[in-house]
Amino acid sequence: GRDKGRYLITGLTLHLTKHSLERPFSPPLEHYLKEHGLTKYTPDIIRQSVIAIRAFAMPSASLHTAGAFFSDPIIDKNALHLLLNSVPNLVYSPLDDDRVKIDINNLLEHAGYKGYSDESLGLSCDQRQPAYIINNTCSSTANLILFYQQIIDKIRQLYGLQLHVLPDIVPCEEGTLQIL
């Protein structure tokens, strides 16, 4: 948003509970709990479930990635109904009465980015989580920006959605790049 980069969090207070948590959970967590017959939602069960989901879903730690590169688009339900005409099995989660969050990996998969690779730029999208951009041989900020901008442009062209880049790209010394 407009305040991005204006604030620095220096402390955090959390209230944790030992009691069962209440649904609804994210679609991947709901699916995992159902698939494994888990009906108690203690913090430890939820924690172990999230760890298992992430171990399966995340790219290998040996790959060069800065993590998920795009945020899940948030759209209103009218836009969702239009989008479902072109992508009927799109994965999304309701946020409130009027908005939904689109699963970015599912959207990128439908657009053909699952495992997509551009050897000339030295970058690819992960096989399981296409929102993860993998640095295979890329050594230039310009190539990274070109790669992710092509993805943003194609999603806008296909679905009319604007993707947002998650990491901040900060210029460092000449010829280097830092992704935060």
FENHUHU-V240671 format. One record per residue. PSI is psi in radians with two decimals (NA if undefined). OMEGA is omega in whole degrees, -180 to 180 (NA if undefined). D_CENTER is the distance of its C-alpha to the mean C-alpha in Angstrom with 2 decimals. Layout:
psi->{PSI PSI}
omega->{OMEGA OMEGA}
d_center->{D_CENTER D_CENTER}
This chain:
psi->{-2.94 -0.34 0.08 2.26 -0.05 -0.35 2.65 2.17 2.14 -0.16 2.81 2.34 2.21 2.52 1.92 2.63 2.62 -0.07 2.90 2.50 2.79 2.55 2.87 2.67 3.12 2.67 -0.76 -0.67 -0.75 -0.80 -0.79 -0.81 -0.77 -0.81 -0.56 0.16 0.50 2.14 -0.19 2.40 0.94 2.75 -0.68 -0.72 -0.76 -0.76 -0.89 -0.64 -0.77 -0.71 -0.76 -0.74 -0.81 -0.65 -0.63 -0.74 -0.55 2.57 2.75 2.49 -0.31 -0.21 2.63 1.74 2.62 0.19 -2.91 2.30 -0.41 2.53 2.76 2.17 2.48 2.17 2.87 2.91 -0.50 -0.79 -0.62 -0.80 -0.68 -0.75 -0.65 -0.36 -0.63 -0.38 1.36 -0.50 0.61 2.42 2.26 2.85 2.35 2.43 -0.74 -2.85 -0.42 -0.21 2.68 2.75 2.15 2.34 1.95 -0.66 -0.69 -0.75 -0.80 -0.61 -0.79 -0.51 -0.02 0.32 -0.03 1.98 0.11 2.43 2.43 1.69 -0.56 -0.49 -0.27 0.43 2.72 2.92 2.50 2.63 -0.66 -0.62 1.49 -0.19 -0.19 2.03 2.22 2.27 1.83 -0.93 0.21 2.36 0.25 2.39 -0.67 -0.70 -0.70 -0.83 -0.73 -0.76 -0.93 -0.50 -0.61 -0.70 -0.83 -0.80 -0.72 -0.71 -0.69 -0.77 -0.79 -0.75 -0.09 0.37 2.52 2.08 2.64 2.33 2.30 -0.92 2.58 2.27 2.02 2.14 2.41 -2.40 2.77 2.24 -0.01 2.94 2.46 2.27 2.13 NA}
omega->{-176 -180 -179 178 -177 -173 176 179 -178 179 -178 175 -180 172 -178 -179 174 -177 179 179 -178 176 9 174 178 -180 179 179 176 -180 -179 -179 180 -178 -178 176 -179 -177 174 -174 178 178 -179 179 178 179 -179 179 179 178 180 179 -178 179 179 -170 -174 174 179 179 -180 179 179 -179 176 -177 -180 -175 -177 176 176 178 176 -178 177 -175 176 178 179 -179 176 -180 -180 175 -180 179 -172 -178 178 179 180 179 176 176 179 -177 -172 -174 176 176 -179 176 -174 -179 177 179 179 176 179 180 176 -177 178 -179 180 180 173 -176 -179 178 179 -177 176 173 -177 180 -177 -176 -174 175 176 177 -177 175 179 -179 -176 178 -177 175 -179 179 177 -179 178 -179 -177 178 176 178 179 -179 -179 178 177 -179 -177 -168 -179 -179 176 177 178 180 -179 -177 171 179 -172 175 178 176 -179 176 179 -175 174 178 -179 NA}
d_center->{17.09 20.59 20.94 18.10 19.94 23.03 22.82 22.70 22.28 25.23 25.46 23.92 25.79 24.36 26.31 25.60 27.27 28.85 29.12 27.08 23.93 23.73 21.53 19.40 16.42 12.89 13.40 12.54 14.89 17.43 17.54 18.06 20.73 22.51 22.45 23.99 26.42 25.36 26.91 27.27 24.36 25.62 23.44 24.18 23.25 19.90 19.33 20.45 18.36 15.07 16.32 17.19 13.92 12.10 15.10 14.75 11.08 10.55 12.28 15.84 16.75 19.24 16.82 16.47 12.87 11.68 8.44 4.91 6.66 5.39 4.97 5.59 9.20 12.03 15.23 18.67 20.14 22.47 19.76 18.12 21.56 21.90 18.54 19.54 22.66 20.92 18.13 20.00 17.81 14.50 12.47 12.22 13.28 16.18 16.05 19.74 22.60 21.37 17.56 14.64 10.85 9.60 7.13 5.29 6.15 9.43 10.08 9.82 11.95 14.40 14.73 15.76 13.15 12.88 14.99 16.00 18.07 20.10 22.86 24.54 21.68 21.01 17.25 15.22 11.91 11.60 13.64 11.58 7.90 8.40 5.40 7.53 10.67 13.77 16.93 19.77 22.60 21.35 23.53 23.15 21.02 22.23 20.83 17.31 17.54 19.13 16.49 13.48 15.95 16.99 13.57 13.51 17.12 16.82 14.27 16.69 19.61 18.58 17.13 18.12 14.70 13.88 10.50 10.13 9.66 8.50 11.21 14.76 16.81 20.26 23.36 25.51 28.68 29.61 27.58 24.94 21.42 19.57 15.84 15.31}
